[in-house]
Every structure is written in C-alpha cells, then in structure tokens.
C-alpha cells in the first residue's frame, strides 16, 4: 500500500513540477475562453454577483468546458475530484443501493452539505442525492462554496454549498448537438436543442454488468462473504428550460434509473461465487420543477422549486418503497447604499418536506420551516470590507418534533492586499434538523432515543491570489459540531428487536488546510494541483475516532493546440478511516482491524475537432486498474475502462 501511495505521489510531483521544464510558446492565450479565473463572477457565496477575489469564502468553480474535459458522465463524477469533497457512494458515479443514497460531503461532515440547483435547495432526507438529476449537457457551471452557509441558505449547509447552475435559453437561431458514446461498462446517446426561448435535452444510458462491485472477505478458508455484482441497467435523463419572459424562466428535470444488484454465495466445491442469494432491482425516479423571477433593475428575485424522489422495489428481495418530496419558495431583495459602496440583501423563505414509506404504515410526516435572513456588506475603504449576516430559522412543531427557533449569525471580512490578492475571514453558525425519515425506524425506538438538531460553528481564513495566467487559494479551517448525526444499532424496548437507526453522536471536529493552484505554463499548456490535509474526528461515548480521510491530493494537466485537447487528472485519497467490516466480514462494532485502502484514480481524456461541427473524444479511466474503495463498506469504483464518443453540432 505504501509503495502504491508513493507511486501516486511521484506522479503528482511530476505533473505539478512540469512548469519548470516546459518552455513558453508563442500562440494566443486561450485561457479566457473556457477556464475559470479569480476575475470571474460567483453568485452562490453571497446571493449576489461578486468577483471571486472579493468573496470572503473558499470557492471552486467547474465550468462547462472543464466538465467536458474531465469526461464526467455525471455531476457526481466531476465533483468527487475536488479537494475537500468526500464521496459516499455504493458504486461508480454516485450509484445508489436500495434506500441507501449516495452523497458528497464537504470537509468530512456527512449529511452537512447542501445541494442547490439554480440557487434553490435540492436536498432530500438530508442527502444531496439529486446531484445526478441534471444531465451534464444541461449544466452551465457548478459553484462549490465551503464553510458555513446556513445564514444565507438555511439548514443543511453546515459544511458548505454545491450550486448546479443550468443553461438558459439564448440565441435566435435554433442550435444544438447530438452525441453518442460507447465504453467498457456503458454506452449512451443524447440530443440537445434550443434557441432564445427554449432548451431541451434528452439522454439515455445503458450500463453494462460489473462482475464484482465490492470487497469479498474470507471468514474461513472455505467460507466468505457474498459477491456483489451490478447487472445491466438503463438511465433516462431529460431537461427542459423555458424563457417565458425576459424576467421569468422555468425548468424541468427528469431522471429515471433501472438498477439491479445481485449477491452470490461462495460454492466451496467450485471455488467460485455462483449461487444466487438475492437479487435487488430498483427503479429510482427523480423530478424537479423550478421557476425563477429575476428583476435585475429593481433587484427583486423570487424562486419556487419542487423536487420528488421515488424508490420502487422490482424484485422480492428489494425492500425499500418510498416517496420523498420538498417544496421551496423564497423572495429576495437587494439594496445599494453610499453610491454602491454598501449593499444589503434580505429575504423570506418557506420550505416543506414530506416522506412516505409505503411499507411502514406509520411512516408519514410533513415538516414546515420558515426563515428570514439579512446580509449587510460595508466597504470601509478601497481595501477592506465586512459582511454581517443573520437568519431567524423556525421549524414548526409537529407530532414528533418540538418547535425549533434558531438564530444564526455570520461575519465575514475581506482585505485586498493588492489588486490581485486578498485575505478573508469567515465565521458562521450552522444548524440542521434530523432527516424526516429518521423518526420512523420504529415508534418505540424513537421514544427511547429521541433526536436533537445538530448545531455547529465554522471558522475559516484564507488568501487568494490570481490573474488570467496563475491563481492560488489557501484556506485554513476549523469545524465544531454538536449532536452529530450518526447511524447506530439500538434495541426496541418492547420486542427486543435490533435496528439500524439514525441518532445523535456526541461531537464532530475537523481542523485542516486546503490548497488549489492553477498555472498557465504556456499558451497551450496549463497545470492544476490541489491538496487537503485535515483531522476529521467524531466523539462517541467519550471516545474520539477518525471519521474520514486525512489527506486528498489532486494534479492535472491540460494541453490544447488548434483542434486537439488532451487532459490528464490524478486524484488520491489517503490516510483513511477504519473500515466498516473486519477482515472476517463481520461488522466492526467498535473493534475494527483494518483501515480503508487508499483510493488512487488516474485518467486521460482526449478530444479532436474533426470539423467545426464534429468532435471525437476518447478517455481512459482508472489507469492503474486499482480496486479503489469509495466508502467504509469498501464498494469500488470501476476497473480500468475506456470510452469513445462522437458529437455533431448543428
């Protein structure tokens, strides 16, 4: 393992050191065309447009072109390569497994990262599992803002916010593209067409079988745990965007996935896992409707969103059968003072969630919450500004929960060291209610183990330096969260039956440093490196334990010349936490015997513009062909695989 990690470190060092050995070329600098810089505008961090350099938070932006260069099939794939983001998936690209939903977390805090789609919350059951509900072709960019975001965006933004910003109708002429791809484990085709009034996108994916999707543990020389496999499946994605008026737009997203996971018992006589033990086939359906009113002249913004997720069992071994819905409405107004030097943003929100378990008759609940927020930015000089934000967040009392009335403050400062460099401080309080379905594992268990909201503070300071050719971000942070949500095995006091339920742990803490560096080495070549080193810990019953990976490293190169683009990215997750199972396949239950192996992912993607209307792309993924575990349960990403795609534009 150490040797493999050393190999990955050497590769990272080589990639990040190339800028010292490549000579400058003489062609036109193309970096402004499709790469994000600190001069560009972000909208997520402060709810209004600000230059990244003037934003008092750690921000990362993935552009449309960067999504294409990465070869990512889903938004989840692209995001899990960002330093400081932790992946919890049951397969490649955010694969779900029954009622266990995949998600991304920021800085090691599970169930504390809020997903936004066009600025409105899109979490369900405290998970950002709607990440893949938007087809990649429909995404304009993705903004990641780390640090407390609850003041501006409400509950669940404890570690940060991920905002997927979709494309808007533009251009009088009808234009679009058709695309098709074939790979080792998947193939797909899609179409996108639009003009100034409408955009429509549709994509169908065919997923091929994967023989083994997780680690097999040997209990004895002749007995083992089961082999899990992913069978062939399909995925349909559609996206519609309408520009109703200059100020009013509406979007609709649809995602339908047919997924089957099989388990096979070991046949000692055959020395093979060939006896089918269980087959779990599910249909996952996700839908989202969004309506936005944007009056830029009067600085009025109103948004409505509805999201729904359905899980349907299709075989007798599949057990989860649930509906989850969320409705969100908000109105926001901005004011400028002192000739535009100061600004105030204020708004009101209403959010409703409901959950229905079609198997358990008692499992139905609605939760309503209301909020008012204000954020005032004062520019004290040309170099220094400060922002004070407050939110009053109210959760309405219901059958299972008492009323919550929470006051959330936040203070941020920015000091411009030079026109190209800034130093910021960001301190904020965050709050999150338990997931709606947390209460319904069993009524008796709930009465004995009632849950509390988790609350915490984020402290962060960092520097940003950058122009079109070079940029650097460094951030130091500390997180402290009480009543952290954890999974535990508890006993029903009446039937003495044991259940896996969500409950409160004692405390979560993390302290660490992040770094991202981009450099345009020549007009044709640019390098990107990043790193994350932290100490995420959780305390349960008085004992502190490591709760996520200590280290993440990223390195990449992009070469472009004329019609050719070549990109290589390497991502390492190291110093990982204890595994969920022991080496004999039993649940660790506080006595683990090994840590999760390091995850080392490398990929190479190439695209060539055959004509102005046609592009060929080719990618190789998991170059080292490693059995890369994604989560504590040691589900793997895909083995080495290839993908060839063709795009025709019209």
QUITACOR-V268739 format. One line per field, one symbol per residue. ss: DSSP state (a for helix, b for strand, c for the rest). phi: phi as a letter, one per 30 degrees, with the letter a starting at -180 (. if undefined). burial: I if it has 9 or more other ideal C-beta (glycine too) atoms within 8 Angstrom, else O. Layout:
# QUITACOR-V268739
ss = ???
phi = ???
burial = ???
This chain:
# QUITACOR-V268739
ss = caaaaaaaaaaaaaaaaaaaccccccccccaaaaccccccbbcccccccbbaaacccbbbbbbaaaaaaaccccaaaaacccccbbbbccccccccbccbccbbbbccccccbbbbbccbbccbccbcaaaaaccaaabbbbbbbbcccaaaaccccccbbbbbbbccccccccbbbbbbbbbccbbbbbbbbbcccbbbbbbbbbbccbcccbcccbbbccbbccbbbbccbbbbbbbbbbbccccbbbbbbbbbbbbbbbbbbbbccccbbbbbbbbbbbbbbbbbbbbbbbbccccbbbbbbbbbbbbbbccccccccbbbbbbbbbbbbbbbbccccbbbbbbbbbbbbbbbbccccccbbbbbbbbbbbbbbbbccccbbbbbbbbbbbbccccccccbbbbbbbbbbbbbbbccbbbbbbbbbbbbcccaaaaaccaaaaaacccccbbbbbbbbbbbbbcccbbbbbbbbbbbbbccbbbbbbbccccccbbbbbbbccbbbbbbbbbbbbbbccccbbbbbbbbbbccbbbbccbbbbccccbbbbbbbbbbbccbbbbbbbbbbbcccbccbcccccbcccccccbcccbbbbbbbbbbbbbccbbbbbbbbcccccccbcccccbbccccbbbbbbbbbc
phi = .dddddddddedddddcddcbcddccdddcdddbcdbdddcccddbibdbdedccdadbbbcdeddddddiddbdeedddcdejcccbbcldiiddbidccdacbchicdhbbcccbhicebdbhiccddecdceedccdabccccjebdddbieicdclbccdcddceaidddblabbbbbbdbaaababbbabdcabbbbbbcccddbdbcadcccdbecbbddccbcceabbcbbbbbbcdbdccbbbbbbbbbcbbccbbddcddchacbcdcabccbccbbbbcbbbcbcddchcbbbbbbbbbcbbdcbdddcdbbbbbbbbbbbbbbbcbhhidcbbbbabbbbbbbbbcdccdddbabbcbbabbbbccccdadcbbbbcbbbccccddbdcbddcbccbcabbbbbddbecbbbbbbbacbaaddeedddcdaeddeddbdccdcbabcbababbblbdcabbbbbcbbbbbciedbcbcbcddccidcbdbdbcddabbababbbbbbbddbecbbbbbaabbabdbbcbhicdbdcaddbbbbbabbcbahccbbbbbbbbcbhdddddcddciddehibdbacdddcbcbbbbbbbddbecbbcbbbbbhedhddddcbedidcdddebbbcbbbccb
burial = OOOIIOOIIOIIOOIIOIIOOIOOOOOOIOIOOOIOIIIIOIIIIIIOOIIIIIIIIIIIIIIIIIIIIIIIIIIIIIIIIIIIIIIIIIIIIIIIOIOOOIIIIIIIIIIIIIIIIIIIIIIIIIIIIIIIIIIIIIIOIIIIIIIIIIIIIIIIIIIIIIIIIIIIIOOOOOIIIIIIIOIIIIIIIIIIOIIOOIIIIIIIIIIIOIOIIIOIIIIOOOOIOIIIIIIOIIIIIIIIIIIOOOOIIIIIIIIIIIIIIIIIIIIOOOOOIOOOOOIIIIIIIIIIIIIIIIIOOOIIIIIIIIIIIIIIIIIOOIOIIIIIIIIIIIIIIIOOOOOOOIIIIIIOIIIIIIIIIOOOOOIOIOIIIIIIIIIIIIIOOOOIIIIIIIIIIIIIOIOOIOOIOIOIIIIIIIIIOOOOIIIIIIIIIIIIIIIIIIIIIIOIIIOOIOIOIIIIIIIIIIIIIIIOOIIIIIIIIIIIIIIIIIOOOIIIOOOOOOIOIIIIIIIIIIOIIIIIIIIIIIIOIIIIIIIIOIIIIIIIOOOOIIIIIIIIIIIIIIIOOOOIIIIIIIIIIIOIIIIOIIOOIOOIOOOIOOOIIIIIIIIIIIIIIOOOOIIIIIIIIIIOOIOIIIIOIIIIIIOIIIIIIIIIIO
